[in-house]
């Protein structure tokens, strides 16, 4: 199954938007993750950022020359493992729900 379809299947109901050069997913009104040819951008929130950024195949998202302290970019190769993809989607959904107040 194509990675985009796996991401869609692994998320709760989400609104899709074109952004960041790919497809972004809004869960409960807040951005959870975005899939592009570069990888999966995942919202971690500041509390989970350090643990997330320290994992293999992961680096802080850089936008406008500044490294984020609440988002990480996960390499596509890491996401081939279904369990790893599930973990990252869960991180993004939890952070989106925390940010959205749900």
Beta strands, then each sheet from edge to edge (+ up, - down):
strand 1: 15-19
strand 2: 22-27
strand 3: 30-36
strand 4: 39-43
strand 5: 58-63
strand 6: 66-74
sheet 1: 1+ 2- 3+ 4- 6+ 5-
end
